[in-house]
């Protein structure tokens, strides 16, 4: 007795006329409101985005500060020449 192979593919979970990939793509295109990402995928992506934000913040804070337009800001290091 053979067992059906486990899959995470949404294509196998959708019952449509022929079950062909082409037909699934058409169905998905016609019914965008019924196609959603799995909770596992959404959670994974949220975690990745959080990690990415933390790493970006750490990079920004450890980098050195560069005054791009020092003359135009409130601090004038050159002093007042009246």
Secondary structure, DSSP 8 states (H G I E B T S, - for coil): ---------STTT---SS--HHHHHHHHHH-GGG----HHHHHHHHHHHHHHHHHHHHHHHHS----SSTTTSS--TT----
